[in-house]
């Protein structure tokens, strides 16, 4: 499957496929009753403003996007719906659970300057005043050389270059929503004391990579319970079920973790990965990283193209 990247492709929101940054700021909102007519217009204006701000703040690599919750989509945009948009999947096995927390709107802001992110967030909240309630705000940061707080490099398998757009953006298979992306978010809380109590070799066996050099284990050496084994999946035709991860660590001295973000042209890949982590392979081999971290939120969104948002705003 290929993506049409020609001039007829709707304008995607730049933050979906953007390269990594030093700082992230995530705003999650629920809409007020009967706010939709105004909200459609304001959200389109915010998406366009984020895009324009990327040009004005190019020195800090500013980017962002707006995404609409799967459970709220029909209320905001009753006229049309992305073909595969559905609620966040509910998976539970033994003491492993992926909690579901539907949220109406997700505004994703990133740059290499914390102050620029803060200013952008204030502007977003100002424009949305009276239309929404802020449910959660999370501020994230790059840790060392793109590592998770567990000490392992994160996102090594991410698509590179133009392939990012092929993986993340809907193409002509759903022409009305081309240039959009299915977004899944989870905020994971790490049990750092427990993680740090095991040996480096045990940590490496849990991930399937070496910690310092970030070298992937040979196929025959990967435990069936390692994180890489449970998330590097192939479909029925043998194609890699790729996602574009835009995850970043977050935390303070009270709580540390990962704000996980998946961007993909289909929700199927993320859902398959999460199911594989929690339920395993049918033989009890679940992702042992879940012994050291727990998702506390889970939301599904769609980030439409700028063209769609402007047209829907009337």
BAFI-3210 file (N, C-alpha, C; in Angstrom, 3 decimals, decimal comma, padded with zeros to 6 digits):
// residues 314
n [1|2|3|4|5|6|7|8|9|10|11|12|13|14|15|16|17|18|19|20|21|22|23|24|25|26|27|28|29|30|31|32|33|34|35|36|37|38|39|40|41|42|43|44|45|46|47|48|49|50|51|52|53|54|55|56|57|58|59|60|61|62|63|64|65|66|67|68|69|70|71|72|73|74|75|76|77|78|79|80|81|82|83|84|85|86|87|88|89|90|91|92|93|94|95|96|97|98|99|100|101|102|103|104|105|106|107|108|109|110|111|112|113|114|115|116|117|118|119|120|121|122|123|124|125|126|127|128|129|130|131|132|133|134|135|136|137|138|139|140|141|142|143|144|145|146|147|148|149|150|151|152|153|154|155|156|157|158|159|160|161|162|163|164|165|166|167|168|169|170|171|172|173|174|175|176|177|178|179|180|181|182|183|184|185|186|187|188|189|190|191|192|193|194|195|196|197|198|199|200|201|202|203|204|205|206|207|208|209|210|211|212|213|214|215|216|217|218|219|220|221|222|223|224|225|226|227|228|229|230|231|232|233|234|235|236|237|238|239|240|241|242|243|244|245|246|247|248|249|250|251|252|253|254|255|256|257|258|259|260|261|262|263|264|265|266|267|268|269|270|271|272|273|274|275|276|277|278|279|280|281|282|283|284|285|286|287|288|289|290|291|292|293|294|295|296|297|298|299|300|301|302|303|304|305|306|307|308|309|310|311|312|313|314]
n.u [000,845|000,602|001,167|-000,327|001,603|001,444|000,584|-002,113|-002,706|-004,297|-003,532|-001,622|-001,543|001,268|002,590|002,132|003,890|006,304|009,812|011,722|011,703|012,922|011,165|007,803|004,265|001,146|-002,281|-005,395|-008,804|-012,295|-015,335|-017,691|-021,278|-023,238|-021,352|-020,430|-020,885|-019,379|-016,985|-016,035|-015,153|-013,221|-011,338|-010,360|-009,154|-007,185|-005,612|-004,613|-003,260|-001,284|000,192|001,118|002,628|004,699|006,283|006,995|008,434|010,638|013,274|013,166|012,086|009,308|006,156|002,858|-000,390|-003,937|-006,301|-009,243|-011,395|-012,378|-014,851|-016,166|-016,270|-018,521|-020,327|-019,077|-018,389|-020,775|-021,291|-019,469|-017,224|-014,077|-013,110|-012,101|-012,261|-012,581|-013,473|-011,005|-009,278|-010,321|-008,456|-007,652|-005,917|-005,256|-003,336|-002,841|-003,726|-005,216|-006,283|-009,202|-009,849|-011,843|-011,421|-012,314|-010,847|-007,525|-004,668|-001,571|001,605|004,873|008,346|011,748|012,018|010,983|009,604|008,403|006,568|004,932|003,849|002,405|000,548|-000,905|-002,107|-003,721|-005,485|-006,677|-008,066|-009,899|-011,473|-014,345|-015,478|-014,544|-013,394|-010,402|-008,918|-006,580|-003,124|000,051|003,521|006,357|009,700|012,850|014,979|018,250|019,976|017,555|016,237|014,087|012,850|013,543|016,073|016,636|017,041|014,423|011,978|013,527|012,757|011,284|009,813|011,688|012,526|010,779|009,230|007,925|005,593|004,232|003,647|002,207|000,096|-003,201|-004,092|-005,194|-006,966|-009,009|-010,301|-011,622|-010,537|-007,864|-004,479|-004,951|-004,604|-004,637|-004,666|-003,331|-003,154|-001,418|-000,785|001,857|002,828|005,847|007,315|009,807|011,580|011,275|012,085|014,769|015,779|016,411|018,854|021,128|021,288|018,891|017,135|017,794|017,034|014,330|013,637|014,867|017,062|020,446|021,482|023,301|024,584|022,450|021,859|020,071|018,885|019,883|017,660|017,235|017,957|016,155|013,948|010,643|009,022|009,969|009,942|010,366|009,833|007,123|006,017|006,988|005,460|004,007|001,773|-000,829|000,172|002,855|003,959|005,504|003,891|003,791|004,069|004,139|005,863|005,417|006,222|007,196|009,243|007,946|007,603|008,177|009,529|007,692|006,390|007,076|007,304|006,112|004,722|002,909|002,521|000,934|000,941|-000,758|-001,784|-003,803|-005,834|-005,363|-002,743|-001,668|-003,572|-003,148|-000,543|-000,857|-002,612|-000,988|000,988|-000,426|-002,093|-000,410|001,044|-000,792|000,249|000,928|002,990|003,381|004,131|006,840|007,740|005,577|005,478|006,720|005,719|002,744|-000,103|-002,138|-003,969|-005,909|-006,617|-008,346|-007,998|-008,572|-006,596|-007,433|-006,920|-005,736|-007,263|-009,725|-010,609|-010,926|-012,880|-015,013|-015,520|-016,963]
n.v [-001,193|002,171|005,669|008,508|011,170|013,441|016,692|016,879|015,849|016,281|018,879|017,829|017,947|019,382|018,484|015,768|014,065|015,111|015,480|014,488|016,318|018,531|019,191|018,540|019,240|018,386|018,704|017,821|017,790|018,042|018,670|021,349|021,246|021,575|023,058|022,692|024,035|026,457|025,394|023,795|025,745|027,137|025,139|024,492|026,926|026,950|024,748|025,664|027,904|026,689|025,499|027,750|028,877|027,113|027,846|030,439|029,927|028,428|028,130|026,878|024,495|024,171|022,501|021,051|019,497|018,945|016,712|014,692|013,063|009,618|008,911|011,275|012,225|011,985|013,754|016,215|016,293|015,432|014,834|013,210|010,423|009,018|005,932|003,809|004,665|004,181|003,412|003,436|000,390|-002,200|-004,059|-006,735|-008,817|-011,097|-009,397|-007,348|-004,495|-002,318|000,670|002,570|005,829|007,931|010,924|014,141|016,008|016,389|018,233|018,599|019,704|020,670|021,497|022,782|024,432|025,112|027,382|028,400|026,387|026,681|029,246|028,758|026,881|028,428|030,189|028,423|027,520|029,942|030,517|028,466|028,970|028,703|026,857|024,346|021,962|021,610|018,542|017,120|017,902|017,392|017,572|016,950|015,632|015,400|012,740|012,305|010,698|010,407|008,494|006,326|006,650|004,301|003,885|002,878|003,297|004,850|004,312|003,307|001,719|003,379|004,667|006,306|009,454|010,117|007,906|008,067|009,523|007,795|005,686|006,991|008,570|008,664|007,472|007,230|005,222|006,001|008,439|010,840|011,431|011,557|012,344|012,592|011,145|008,273|008,416|007,242|007,431|006,840|007,176|006,123|004,956|004,465|001,966|002,761|002,147|-000,596|-001,427|-000,583|-002,291|-004,712|-006,619|-005,320|-007,088|-008,521|-006,433|-005,904|-008,315|-008,080|-006,013|-006,683|-005,656|-004,353|-002,236|-000,014|000,240|-000,064|-002,255|-004,567|-007,739|-010,843|-012,760|-015,434|-015,172|-013,623|-013,372|-014,749|-013,164|-010,602|-007,031|-006,097|-008,385|-008,699|-006,439|-005,930|-006,695|-008,659|-008,579|-010,645|-010,975|-010,838|-008,327|-005,663|-004,357|-001,357|001,590|005,145|006,396|008,960|009,334|010,538|010,901|011,767|013,508|013,988|014,353|012,860|011,132|009,179|008,474|007,434|009,227|007,868|007,917|007,011|007,245|006,574|005,264|003,516|002,106|-000,494|-001,520|-000,454|-001,477|-004,235|-004,468|-003,647|-005,606|-007,850|-007,255|-007,350|-009,686|-011,496|-014,238|-016,255|-018,368|-017,705|-015,888|-012,876|-009,294|-008,647|-006,201|-004,932|-005,680|-003,725|-001,269|000,698|001,446|004,285|005,811|005,853|006,639|007,175|008,840|010,969|012,745|015,065|016,275|019,614|020,739|019,322|020,151|022,921|023,014|021,718|023,545|025,438]
n.w [000,000|-000,849|-000,306|-001,688|-002,387|-003,805|-005,261|-004,886|-002,466|000,621|003,029|005,607|009,247|010,581|012,926|013,242|011,808|012,504|013,281|016,227|019,397|022,048|024,095|025,139|025,252|026,366|025,943|027,122|026,554|027,459|025,801|026,234|026,673|023,754|022,367|019,845|017,193|017,372|018,242|016,138|014,345|015,883|016,529|013,988|013,405|015,379|014,616|012,151|013,088|014,696|012,683|011,285|013,311|013,449|011,292|012,092|014,375|013,653|014,422|016,860|016,211|016,355|016,555|016,080|016,668|016,296|017,574|017,407|019,656|019,434|020,507|020,515|017,997|016,168|017,252|016,975|014,238|012,481|009,842|008,442|008,786|009,651|008,158|009,776|012,380|015,799|019,248|021,932|022,424|024,685|026,716|028,888|031,099|033,563|035,917|034,231|032,498|030,129|030,625|029,720|028,815|027,618|025,792|024,599|022,999|021,842|022,100|020,804|021,466|020,627|020,918|020,827|022,907|026,110|026,995|024,674|024,116|026,364|025,994|023,638|024,564|026,378|024,588|023,104|025,129|025,761|023,382|023,427|025,585|027,574|025,902|026,392|028,896|030,674|030,998|031,480|031,735|030,478|030,686|028,823|028,166|026,433|027,214|027,972|025,318|023,593|025,221|027,135|030,522|031,694|030,842|028,376|024,844|023,091|020,556|018,483|016,348|014,784|011,757|009,146|007,549|004,491|004,735|007,120|006,676|005,012|006,740|008,796|007,764|006,457|003,256|-000,152|000,350|001,981|000,924|001,658|004,064|003,732|004,480|007,133|010,489|012,585|016,011|019,037|022,523|025,570|028,978|030,745|033,924|035,414|037,468|039,006|041,144|041,423|038,870|038,854|040,694|039,595|037,718|035,165|033,013|033,293|032,796|030,124|028,933|029,308|027,594|025,132|023,939|024,096|026,772|026,962|024,398|022,697|021,031|019,157|020,245|018,751|016,696|017,617|020,212|021,536|024,206|024,391|025,804|025,704|025,198|022,570|021,026|021,454|020,336|017,756|015,122|012,446|009,618|008,078|005,548|005,875|006,158|007,966|010,825|011,177|013,257|013,819|016,383|018,709|021,251|024,552|027,513|030,785|033,928|037,509|040,825|042,154|040,444|037,584|034,072|030,815|028,172|025,905|022,408|019,512|016,017|013,086|009,874|010,100|012,707|013,330|013,635|016,048|017,857|017,581|018,565|021,254|022,193|021,895|023,768|026,221|026,215|025,050|023,208|023,129|024,431|026,943|026,901|027,601|027,467|029,356|030,206|031,204|033,805|035,139|034,561|034,223|032,381|032,788|031,525|028,467|025,230|022,130|019,045|016,141|013,936|011,810|008,392|007,639|005,632|005,782|008,324|008,001|005,984|007,270|009,224|008,004]
ca.u [000,000|001,400|000,459|-000,169|002,215|001,432|000,066|-003,527|-002,828|-004,677|-002,455|-001,662|-001,057|002,704|003,089|001,930|005,093|007,489|010,936|011,683|011,995|013,409|010,075|006,428|003,190|-000,068|-003,503|-006,554|-010,001|-013,654|-016,118|-018,928|-022,505|-023,702|-020,271|-019,890|-020,800|-018,238|-015,776|-015,519|-014,437|-012,056|-010,334|-009,726|-008,271|-006,030|-004,758|-003,921|-002,345|-000,136|000,996|001,790|003,610|005,860|007,127|007,493|009,350|011,417|014,539|012,932|011,451|007,950|005,130|001,707|-001,576|-005,203|-006,965|-010,601|-011,642|-013,246|-016,193|-016,742|-016,209|-019,838|-020,970|-018,431|-018,453|-021,784|-021,468|-018,542|-016,414|-013,013|-013,617|-011,678|-012,239|-013,326|-012,977|-009,787|-009,590|-010,291|-007,767|-007,316|-005,510|-004,649|-003,215|-002,446|-004,912|-005,066|-007,481|-009,778|-010,296|-012,193|-011,242|-012,886|-009,893|-006,113|-003,806|-000,190|002,510|006,269|009,411|012,994|012,020|009,869|008,818|007,575|005,450|004,050|003,128|001,440|-000,525|-001,750|-002,900|-004,734|-006,489|-007,405|-009,003|-010,922|-012,148|-015,798|-015,918|-014,016|-012,788|-009,108|-008,966|-005,228|-001,988|001,289|004,707|007,341|011,040|013,806|015,841|019,544|019,956|016,275|015,957|013,004|013,401|014,113|017,464|016,778|016,667|013,020|011,635|014,545|012,113|010,454|010,099|012,546|012,362|009,452|008,466|007,099|004,283|003,577|003,151|001,338|-001,003|-004,206|-003,930|-006,399|-007,895|-010,133|-009,936|-012,176|-009,729|-006,442|-003,686|-005,234|-003,880|-005,239|-003,790|-003,628|-002,284|-001,448|000,211|002,387|003,567|006,892|007,697|011,251|012,316|011,252|012,913|016,175|016,195|016,844|020,170|021,102|020,995|017,444|016,491|018,016|016,182|012,945|013,456|015,328|018,174|021,442|021,101|024,231|024,842|021,179|021,942|018,972|019,263|019,637|016,318|017,179|018,268|015,087|012,908|009,298|008,336|010,616|009,103|010,522|009,148|005,675|005,527|007,402|004,537|003,768|000,389|-001,015|000,973|004,264|004,411|005,638|002,761|004,504|003,434|005,065|005,772|005,808|006,237|008,267|009,158|007,432|007,710|008,786|010,039|006,575|005,903|007,810|006,749|006,166|003,476|002,998|001,681|001,037|000,318|-000,764|-002,839|-004,842|-005,741|-005,147|-001,382|-001,556|-004,420|-002,487|000,601|-001,319|-003,146|000,159|001,653|-001,229|-002,553|000,684|000,955|-001,682|000,960|001,348|004,151|003,011|005,260|007,277|007,926|004,374|005,711|007,427|005,044|001,289|-000,859|-003,207|-004,950|-005,919|-007,587|-008,228|-008,334|-008,194|-006,092|-007,788|-006,123|-006,143|-008,339|-010,977|-011,049|-011,392|-014,138|-016,056|-015,807|-017,891]
ca.v [000,000|003,387|006,918|009,546|012,350|014,480|018,003|016,789|015,341|017,326|019,333|017,220|018,756|019,139|017,822|014,315|013,385|015,903|014,829|014,632|017,612|018,490|019,376|018,350|019,665|017,734|019,224|016,960|018,548|017,603|019,800|021,743|020,920|022,470|023,948|022,219|024,983|027,351|024,587|023,405|026,895|027,469|024,079|024,683|028,094|026,546|023,877|026,530|028,740|025,844|025,332|029,037|029,065|026,290|028,665|031,590|029,453|027,351|027,950|025,957|023,295|024,084|021,799|020,644|019,049|018,813|015,443|014,601|011,771|008,702|008,919|012,612|012,611|012,129|014,949|017,397|016,213|014,413|014,600|012,231|009,769|008,162|004,570|002,878|005,307|003,430|003,712|002,789|-001,011|-002,592|-005,334|-007,033|-010,206|-011,218|-008,075|-006,406|-003,820|-001,056|001,437|003,417|007,122|008,741|012,372|014,730|016,761|016,291|019,213|018,141|020,831|020,298|022,323|022,645|025,449|024,941|028,612|028,501|025,467|027,268|030,349|028,160|026,266|029,509|030,688|027,403|027,558|031,208|030,399|027,464|029,369|028,632|025,785|023,059|021,847|020,933|017,291|016,752|018,549|016,652|018,181|015,889|016,113|014,420|012,239|011,885|010,557|009,810|007,302|006,280|006,741|002,992|003,914|002,298|004,169|004,654|004,681|002,864|001,117|004,373|004,935|007,462|010,224|010,176|006,722|008,461|009,930|006,587|004,931|007,733|009,327|008,003|007,772|007,206|004,167|006,707|009,711|011,978|011,695|011,503|013,344|012,477|010,081|007,677|008,706|006,575|007,904|006,194|007,676|005,015|005,235|003,464|001,596|002,911|001,434|-002,019|-001,597|-000,403|-003,343|-005,897|-006,441|-004,790|-008,208|-008,771|-005,327|-006,101|-009,437|-007,587|-005,166|-007,354|-004,858|-003,963|-000,945|001,071|000,360|-000,137|-003,282|-005,524|-009,145|-011,716|-013,359|-016,645|-014,836|-012,797|-014,070|-014,559|-012,190|-009,288|-005,974|-006,066|-009,555|-008,525|-005,254|-005,955|-007,687|-008,690|-008,924|-011,957|-011,007|-010,750|-006,940|-005,105|-003,528|-000,203|002,821|006,236|006,751|010,325|009,260|011,207|010,739|012,873|013,163|014,816|013,460|012,066|010,170|009,194|007,531|007,706|009,579|007,120|008,427|006,280|007,861|005,554|005,380|002,568|001,770|-001,937|-001,830|-000,192|-002,423|-005,539|-004,396|-003,600|-006,932|-008,746|-006,945|-007,734|-011,075|-012,349|-015,022|-017,401|-019,394|-017,107|-015,014|-011,466|-008,368|-008,542|-004,803|-004,543|-005,942|-002,571|-000,025|000,519|002,523|004,827|006,405|005,299|007,384|007,065|010,091|011,126|014,082|015,271|017,231|021,021|020,974|018,819|020,972|024,198|022,800|021,383|024,732|026,282]
ca.w [000,000|-000,918|-000,064|-002,705|-001,799|-004,821|-004,891|-004,559|-001,106|001,575|003,920|006,931|010,351|010,583|014,121|013,228|011,289|012,835|013,962|017,680|020,025|023,424|025,057|024,677|026,155|025,884|026,548|026,850|026,907|027,153|025,294|026,916|025,942|022,682|021,934|018,563|016,073|017,587|018,428|014,816|013,786|016,704|016,388|012,676|013,522|016,199|013,793|011,188|013,875|015,056|011,467|011,031|014,386|013,117|010,426|012,850|015,413|013,033|015,143|017,985|015,631|016,904|015,773|016,883|015,941|017,013|017,282|017,949|020,260|018,688|021,090|020,346|016,589|015,524|017,800|016,400|012,773|012,188|008,408|007,867|009,815|009,116|008,015|010,824|013,692|016,815|020,592|022,407|022,717|026,094|026,898|030,278|031,322|034,892|036,530|033,184|031,987|029,398|030,956|028,679|029,321|026,447|025,878|023,379|022,169|022,216|021,437|020,956|021,229|020,881|020,353|021,577|023,981|027,040|027,082|023,467|024,335|027,384|025,345|022,705|025,353|026,888|023,462|022,819|026,196|025,616|022,254|023,751|026,827|027,543|024,999|026,846|030,222|030,632|031,755|031,883|031,080|030,730|030,075|028,605|027,856|025,933|028,270|027,427|023,859|023,184|026,015|028,106|031,862|032,018|030,417|027,034|023,733|022,729|019,187|017,536|015,176|014,102|010,340|008,926|006,321|003,872|005,143|008,265|006,165|004,495|007,890|009,708|007,163|005,616|001,834|-000,982|000,782|002,598|000,294|002,378|005,259|003,371|005,195|008,560|011,174|013,782|017,146|020,306|023,604|026,880|029,931|031,541|035,154|035,635|038,836|038,834|042,200|041,074|037,669|039,204|041,626|038,851|037,084|033,800|032,100|033,377|032,087|028,692|028,521|029,326|026,415|023,907|023,413|025,087|027,346|026,660|022,960|021,969|019,994|019,268|020,363|017,597|016,749|018,412|021,603|022,117|024,965|023,839|026,652|025,655|024,638|021,110|020,456|021,581|019,609|016,343|014,573|011,002|009,275|007,438|004,320|006,216|006,212|009,312|011,260|011,719|013,725|014,101|017,799|019,076|022,714|025,290|028,972|031,596|035,335|038,545|041,869|042,666|039,448|036,317|033,111|029,384|027,494|024,650|021,318|018,247|014,851|012,044|008,855|010,506|014,128|013,473|014,064|017,482|018,590|017,570|019,463|022,638|022,509|022,024|025,030|027,384|026,115|024,618|021,973|023,319|025,208|028,207|026,735|027,516|027,522|030,752|030,587|031,950|035,224|035,694|034,173|034,139|031,732|033,632|030,615|027,116|024,417|020,673|018,368|014,739|013,613|010,398|007,635|007,757|004,653|006,326|009,455|007,486|005,265|008,242|010,023|007,253]
c.u [000,875|000,518|000,717|000,399|002,293|000,743|-001,399|-003,759|-003,243|-003,512|-002,592|-001,213|000,411|003,229|002,995|003,213|006,379|008,574|010,897|012,093|012,523|012,278|008,717|005,444|001,884|-001,268|-004,662|-007,798|-011,263|-014,483|-017,326|-020,123|-022,815|-022,621|-019,868|-019,831|-019,602|-016,936|-015,177|-014,667|-013,144|-010,962|-009,615|-008,746|-007,023|-005,065|-003,961|-002,899|-001,105|000,797|001,777|002,873|004,860|006,823|007,770|008,523|010,205|012,722|014,394|012,216|010,047|007,033|003,979|000,607|-002,766|-005,844|-008,280|-010,861|-012,632|-014,683|-016,913|-016,902|-017,590|-020,600|-020,404|-018,586|-019,473|-021,897|-020,609|-017,648|-015,313|-013,431|-013,298|-011,675|-013,142|-012,724|-011,693|-010,113|-009,448|-009,688|-007,430|-007,003|-004,764|-004,556|-002,778|-003,690|-004,518|-006,325|-007,912|-010,285|-010,623|-012,037|-011,694|-011,839|-008,487|-005,341|-002,359|000,734|003,928|007,201|010,682|013,109|010,767|008,987|007,916|006,359|004,436|003,204|002,054|000,264|-001,462|-002,653|-004,028|-005,849|-007,321|-008,458|-010,157|-011,742|-013,658|-016,346|-015,545|-013,624|-011,467|-009,162|-007,589|-004,212|-000,739|002,425|005,804|008,681|011,864|014,737|017,112|019,454|018,723|015,981|014,695|013,645|013,897|015,585|017,704|016,346|015,251|012,813|012,663|013,929|011,284|010,817|010,870|012,181|010,928|008,583|007,585|005,682|003,508|002,946|002,036|000,078|-001,912|-003,993|-005,251|-007,346|-009,111|-009,979|-010,442|-011,357|-008,237|-005,694|-003,955|-004,483|-004,673|-004,235|-004,266|-002,645|-002,495|-000,395|000,599|003,108|004,569|007,084|009,229|012,044|012,386|012,159|014,401|016,693|016,659|018,151|020,029|020,767|019,504|016,663|016,609|017,174|014,716|012,646|013,781|016,426|019,216|021,151|022,000|024,337|023,586|021,252|020,843|019,518|019,055|018,320|016,247|017,435|017,159|014,121|011,534|008,512|008,958|009,738|009,172|009,763|007,636|005,131|005,958|006,630|004,467|002,319|000,354|-000,188|002,472|004,824|004,491|004,459|003,343|003,565|004,528|004,854|006,237|005,876|007,396|008,116|008,529|007,738|008,300|009,258|008,941|006,205|006,710|007,186|006,955|004,781|003,587|002,022|001,965|000,284|000,378|-001,922|-003,990|-004,723|-005,337|-003,769|-001,202|-002,358|-003,777|-001,300|000,172|-001,878|-002,019|000,893|000,896|-001,613|-001,451|000,357|000,025|-001,049|001,524|002,506|003,697|004,277|005,671|007,655|006,737|004,456|006,298|006,781|003,559|000,669|-001,976|-004,251|-004,878|-007,007|-007,284|-008,737|-008,109|-007,776|-006,366|-006,845|-006,621|-007,298|-009,678|-011,494|-011,588|-012,730|-015,287|-016,447|-016,788|-017,259]
c.v [001,235|004,598|007,881|010,786|013,497|015,736|017,950|016,294|016,475|017,676|018,671|018,217|018,377|018,348|016,311|013,589|014,102|015,056|015,171|016,017|017,408|018,530|019,141|018,856|019,164|018,242|018,334|017,625|017,712|018,823|020,075|021,367|022,014|023,415|023,721|023,268|025,921|026,566|024,148|024,512|027,165|026,411|024,169|025,849|027,754|025,686|024,693|027,411|027,949|025,675|026,610|029,296|028,240|027,069|029,816|031,190|028,299|027,083|027,029|024,688|023,075|023,295|021,419|020,080|018,976|017,490|015,360|013,179|010,916|008,752|010,247|012,984|012,890|013,345|016,199|017,451|015,150|014,042|013,507|011,690|008,942|006,687|003,674|003,487|004,565|003,725|002,964|001,361|-001,327|-003,987|-005,518|-008,511|-010,274|-009,831|-007,008|-005,802|-002,567|-000,234|002,343|004,699|008,020|010,238|012,967|015,317|016,614|017,327|018,892|019,283|020,371|021,338|022,054|023,686|025,300|026,194|028,794|027,581|026,063|028,394|029,806|027,553|027,323|030,066|029,707|027,467|028,841|031,106|029,452|027,820|029,367|027,504|024,396|023,136|021,099|019,723|016,938|017,559|017,780|017,349|017,120|016,486|014,999|014,036|011,675|011,777|009,771|008,509|007,467|006,367|005,390|002,920|003,358|003,303|003,828|005,060|004,274|002,346|002,123|004,507|006,239|008,167|010,235|008,983|007,027|008,803|008,721|005,795|005,678|008,305|008,461|008,433|007,668|006,057|004,749|008,177|010,931|012,367|011,516|012,637|013,362|011,307|009,594|007,796|007,907|007,085|007,055|006,868|006,519|005,545|004,105|003,208|001,576|002,155|-000,059|-002,303|-001,542|-001,478|-004,612|-005,586|-005,861|-005,884|-008,545|-007,668|-005,527|-007,243|-009,022|-006,772|-005,911|-006,585|-004,680|-002,528|000,181|001,304|000,281|-001,110|-004,323|-006,946|-009,847|-012,437|-014,538|-016,372|-014,036|-013,656|-013,777|-013,515|-010,799|-008,294|-005,945|-007,207|-009,337|-007,351|-005,194|-007,053|-007,590|-009,080|-010,264|-012,103|-010,880|-009,345|-006,458|-004,198|-002,306|000,865|003,873|006,631|008,187|010,438|010,052|010,931|011,975|012,537|014,243|013,853|012,581|010,918|010,311|008,199|007,968|008,115|008,991|007,699|007,614|007,039|006,845|005,782|004,423|002,318|000,318|-002,250|-001,604|-001,208|-003,802|-005,552|-004,427|-004,959|-007,929|-008,511|-007,524|-009,208|-012,033|-013,119|-016,211|-018,518|-018,811|-016,148|-013,567|-010,605|-008,150|-007,124|-004,316|-004,928|-004,723|-001,239|-000,310|001,711|002,976|005,587|005,681|005,969|007,212|008,354|009,951|012,570|014,349|016,251|018,652|021,332|020,524|019,739|022,321|024,070|022,529|022,576|025,656|027,611]
c.w [000,000|-000,675|-001,202|-002,033|-002,808|-004,337|-004,493|-003,131|-000,176|002,504|005,279|007,995|010,602|011,768|014,087|012,837|011,650|013,479|015,448|018,165|021,440|024,446|024,400|025,713|025,567|026,676|026,134|027,415|026,694|026,799|026,175|026,047|024,909|022,156|020,478|017,443|016,186|017,625|017,095|014,214|014,555|016,571|015,039|012,734|014,331|015,377|012,785|011,903|014,300|013,858|011,159|012,071|014,138|012,229|011,215|013,896|014,899|013,780|016,349|017,537|016,191|015,973|016,686|016,009|016,885|016,601|018,031|018,453|019,468|019,195|020,881|018,882|015,987|016,026|017,155|014,887|012,354|010,716|007,814|008,959|009,145|009,185|009,201|012,223|014,668|018,186|020,924|022,826|024,198|026,209|028,379|030,408|032,655|035,530|035,530|032,550|031,224|029,659|029,809|029,326|028,132|026,731|024,548|022,439|022,738|021,407|021,816|020,548|021,543|020,279|021,154|022,683|024,822|027,076|025,869|023,585|025,303|026,785|024,406|023,459|025,924|025,791|023,121|023,860|026,135|024,506|022,571|024,994|026,655|026,689|025,512|028,314|030,067|031,563|032,305|031,080|031,466|029,993|030,002|028,190|027,229|027,082|027,645|025,902|023,416|023,923|026,834|029,490|032,380|031,625|029,028|025,976|023,290|021,269|018,154|016,238|014,377|012,619|010,189|007,621|005,807|004,260|006,351|007,799|005,628|005,620|008,612|009,073|006,294|004,169|001,091|-000,629|001,502|002,195|001,049|003,595|004,996|004,060|006,687|009,173|012,379|014,928|018,366|021,354|024,852|027,761|030,844|032,775|035,374|037,132|038,881|039,891|041,880|039,871|038,017|040,152|040,905|038,121|035,679|032,799|032,123|032,664|030,579|028,152|028,467|028,076|025,127|023,202|024,513|025,520|026,874|025,155|022,098|020,796|020,224|019,381|019,021|017,800|017,705|019,896|022,286|022,926|024,351|024,621|026,564|024,891|023,113|020,447|020,438|020,760|018,147|015,627|013,046|010,739|008,534|006,169|004,586|006,247|007,656|009,628|011,977|012,266|013,841|015,559|017,995|020,603|023,309|026,783|029,620|033,050|036,212|039,631|042,495|041,729|038,169|035,360|031,680|028,907|026,098|023,628|020,070|017,170|013,710|011,081|009,138|012,004|014,364|014,055|015,564|018,279|018,675|018,526|020,918|023,075|022,728|023,340|026,214|027,358|025,679|023,360|022,072|024,119|026,494|028,114|026,534|027,630|028,976|031,162|031,415|033,422|035,931|035,317|033,978|033,432|032,667|032,809|029,278|026,303|022,935|020,033|016,866|014,537|012,140|009,714|007,903|006,818|005,198|007,417|008,983|006,764|006,226|009,098|009,330|006,945]
res [x|x|x|x|x|x|x|x|x|x|x|x|x|x|x|x|x|x|x|x|x|x|x|x|x|x|x|x|x|x|x|x|x|x|x|x|x|x|x|x|x|x|x|x|x|x|x|x|x|x|x|x|x|x|x|x|x|x|x|x|x|x|x|x|x|x|x|x|x|x|x|x|x|x|x|x|x|x|x|x|x|x|x|x|x|x|x|x|x|x|x|x|x|x|x|x|x|x|x|x|x|x|x|x|x|x|x|x|x|x|x|x|x|x|x|x|x|x|x|x|x|x|x|x|x|x|x|x|x|x|x|x|x|x|x|x|x|x|x|x|x|x|x|x|x|x|x|x|x|x|x|x|x|x|x|x|x|x|x|x|x|x|x|x|x|x|x|x|x|x|x|x|x|x|x|x|x|x|x|x|x|x|x|x|x|x|x|x|x|x|x|x|x|x|x|x|x|x|x|x|x|x|x|x|x|x|x|x|x|x|x|x|x|x|x|x|x|x|x|x|x|x|x|x|x|x|x|x|x|x|x|x|x|x|x|x|x|x|x|x|x|x|x|x|x|x|x|x|x|x|x|x|x|x|x|x|x|x|x|x|x|x|x|x|x|x|x|x|x|x|x|x|x|x|x|x|x|x|x|x|x|x|x|x|x|x|x|x|x|x|x|x|x|x|x|x|x|x|x|x|x|x|x|x|x|x|x|x|x|x|x|x|x|x]
***
